[in-house]
Amino acid sequence: MEKTWEENQLISIREHAYLYLKRRILEGEYQAGDRLVERELAAKLNISRTPIREALFRLESQGFVKTVPRKGVVISNISEDEVLEVFTILSSLEVLAVKLAAKRMDTDTQKELDRKIQELMELDDQAEENFNSEHIQMNRLINKASKSPKLYELLSGLIDYIHMAANMGYETPGRRKDSLKEHIDIMKALRDKDSEIAEYLMRIHIENSKKAYIAYMEDIKKKFNNWS
């Protein structure tokens, strides 16, 4: 048994169940084709099957899992082409986000960015695994600074896919540290309201992340061919 949540906080339980499952998909603990059985998950988390069922339905609507006849709910195989398409979309939307963020920067957001920059600079000297929990937070902070709720909503849906791709790309030696520095530089440009630099750095960051993902996939294919 990994975790226990009180049943008298059903809304919180639903959200926890959803985040628990999604996190394990994004971090690669659950692989494409793996079955997710309601009964087993409910027993593991010591909760009823209802929040598990709702979490799986939510994950299916987002494409992370799918229902297969005679097999049940399984982890979806998100194709390489789909991930590359998301990178292409992000190259436009995230650049727009930093452009708006620089234009709409205020004192409170600057202070928030300064705090995060300091945290990340300290993180640079710590264990690399701590970076995984920071990746989505960095993106959400940058996107929130755009002060565009609709754009933030669109990007939030895409970030999950990119987080999964980024975890793969981090297998490339040095990529994790480079990505951290890229985020810090982007936030510094935003804090200084330098729209042009922020847009340029964001384009470079997305392109580097895309290249790292492609390198990882090519390495996997090479290993598979060697095994065949």
C-alpha positions in Angstrom: 0.0 0.0 0.0 1.6 3.3 -1.1 -0.7 6.0 0.1 -3.9 6.5 2.1 -6.4 9.3 1.7 -9.5 10.1 3.7 -12.8 9.2 2.0 -14.5 12.2 3.6 -12.6 14.5 1.2 -13.9 12.9 -2.0 -13.1 15.9 -4.3 -9.5 15.9 -3.1 -9.3 12.1 -3.5 -10.5 12.3 -7.1 -7.8 14.9 -7.9 -5.1 12.9 -6.0 -6.0 9.7 -7.9 -5.8 11.5 -11.2 -2.5 13.2 -10.4 -1.0 10.0 -9.0 -1.8 8.0 -12.1 -0.8 10.8 -14.6 2.5 11.4 -12.8 3.4 7.7 -13.1 2.6 7.7 -16.8 4.6 10.9 -17.4 7.6 9.6 -15.4 7.5 6.3 -17.3 6.6 4.0 -14.4 3.6 2.8 -16.5 4.6 2.0 -20.1 2.5 1.9 -23.3 0.4 -1.3 -23.3 0.4 -1.7 -19.5 -3.1 -2.5 -18.0 -4.6 -0.3 -15.3 -7.0 -2.3 -13.3 -9.5 -0.4 -11.2 -9.7 -3.0 -8.4 -5.9 -3.3 -8.0 -5.4 0.5 -8.1 -8.1 1.1 -5.5 -6.6 -1.5 -3.2 -3.1 -0.1 -3.7 -4.3 3.5 -2.8 -6.8 2.3 -0.1 -9.7 4.2 -1.7 -12.9 3.2 -3.4 -13.0 2.4 -7.1 -15.1 5.4 -8.0 -12.3 8.0 -7.9 -10.1 5.6 -9.8 -12.7 5.1 -12.5 -13.2 8.9 -12.8 -9.4 9.4 -13.0 -9.1 6.8 -15.8 -12.0 8.4 -17.7 -10.3 11.8 -17.4 -7.0 10.4 -18.6 -8.7 8.7 -21.5 -10.2 12.0 -22.6 -6.7 13.4 -22.7 -5.3 10.5 -24.7 -3.1 9.0 -22.0 -5.0 5.8 -21.7 -7.5 3.9 -23.9 -10.1 1.2 -23.4 -9.3 -2.0 -25.4 -11.9 -4.7 -25.9 -11.3 -7.8 -23.7 -8.2 -6.2 -22.1 -9.6 -3.1 -20.3 -7.8 0.2 -19.8 -4.3 0.3 -21.0 -1.6 3.0 -21.4 -1.8 4.6 -24.8 1.2 4.5 -27.2 1.7 8.2 -27.9 3.5 8.2 -31.3 6.7 10.0 -32.1 4.9 12.0 -34.8 2.3 13.2 -32.2 5.1 14.4 -29.9 6.9 16.2 -32.7 3.6 17.8 -33.7 3.2 19.1 -30.1 6.7 20.6 -30.2 5.7 22.4 -33.4 2.6 23.8 -31.8 4.5 24.8 -28.7 7.1 26.7 -30.7 4.3 29.2 -31.5 2.2 29.1 -28.3 5.0 29.3 -25.8 6.7 32.1 -27.8 3.4 34.0 -27.7 3.2 33.3 -23.9 6.6 34.9 -23.2 5.9 37.8 -25.5 2.7 38.6 -23.6 4.4 37.9 -20.2 7.1 40.4 -21.0 4.6 43.0 -22.1 2.3 42.4 -19.0 5.0 42.0 -16.4 4.2 43.5 -13.0 6.1 43.8 -9.7 4.4 40.8 -8.1 5.3 38.5 -11.0 8.8 39.9 -11.1 9.2 38.9 -7.4 7.7 35.5 -8.1 10.2 35.0 -10.9 13.1 36.1 -8.7 12.2 33.6 -6.1 12.0 30.8 -8.6 15.2 31.8 -10.3 17.0 31.6 -6.9 15.4 28.2 -6.2 16.6 26.9 -9.5 20.1 28.2 -9.2 20.4 26.4 -5.9 18.8 23.3 -7.4 21.6 23.3 -10.0 24.0 21.9 -7.4 21.6 19.3 -6.0 20.7 15.8 -7.1 19.4 15.8 -10.7 16.2 13.9 -9.8 14.9 17.0 -8.0 14.7 18.7 -11.4 11.8 16.5 -12.5 9.4 18.0 -10.0 10.4 21.5 -11.1 10.0 21.1 -14.8 6.2 21.5 -15.0 6.3 24.2 -12.3 8.7 26.3 -14.4 6.6 26.1 -17.5 3.4 26.9 -15.6 4.9 29.9 -13.9 6.2 31.3 -17.3 2.8 30.6 -19.0 0.8 32.1 -16.1 2.9 35.3 -16.4 1.2 35.8 -19.8 -2.0 36.7 -17.9 -4.0 35.0 -20.7 -6.3 32.4 -19.1 -7.2 30.8 -22.5 -3.6 30.5 -23.6 -2.6 29.1 -20.2 -5.4 26.5 -20.6 -4.2 25.5 -24.0 -0.6 25.2 -22.9 -1.4 23.3 -19.8 -2.9 20.5 -21.9 0.2 20.3 -24.1 2.8 20.5 -21.3 1.9 17.0 -20.0 3.0 15.5 -23.4 6.2 17.6 -23.4 7.0 16.7 -19.8 6.9 13.0 -20.9 9.1 13.8 -24.0 11.4 15.9 -21.8 12.0 13.0 -19.4 13.1 11.0 -22.4 15.3 13.8 -23.7 17.0 14.1 -20.3 18.6 10.7 -21.0 20.9 12.7 -23.3 24.0 13.5 -21.3 23.9 17.1 -20.0 20.4 17.9 -21.3 18.9 18.2 -17.9 21.4 20.8 -16.7 21.2 22.7 -20.1 17.4 22.8 -19.8 17.6 24.2 -16.3 19.9 27.0 -17.5 17.6 27.7 -20.4 14.6 28.1 -18.1 16.6 30.4 -15.8 17.7 32.6 -18.7 14.1 32.8 -20.0 12.8 33.9 -16.6 15.6 36.5 -16.3 14.6 38.0 -19.6 10.9 38.0 -18.6 11.8 39.7 -15.3 13.6 42.4 -17.2 10.7 42.8 -19.6 13.0 41.9 -22.6 10.5 40.5 -25.0 12.9 39.9 -27.9 15.4 38.0 -25.8 12.7 36.0 -24.1 11.1 34.9 -27.4 14.5 34.0 -28.9 15.5 32.0 -25.8 12.2 30.2 -25.8 12.6 29.2 -29.4 16.0 27.8 -28.7 14.8 25.9 -25.6 12.0 24.2 -27.5 14.3 23.3 -30.4 16.9 21.9 -28.0 14.2 19.9 -26.2 13.0 18.6 -29.5 16.5 17.6 -30.6 17.1 15.8 -27.3 13.8 13.8 -27.7 14.7 12.9 -31.3 18.2 11.7 -30.2 16.7 9.6 -27.5 14.2 8.0 -29.9 16.9 7.3 -32.5 19.0 5.6 -29.7 16.1 3.5 -28.7 15.5 2.4 -32.3 19.2 1.6 -32.7 19.2 -0.6 -29.6 16.1 -2.3 -30.8 17.7 -3.1 -34.1 20.7 -4.5 -32.4 18.6 -6.8 -30.3 16.6 -8.0 -33.4 
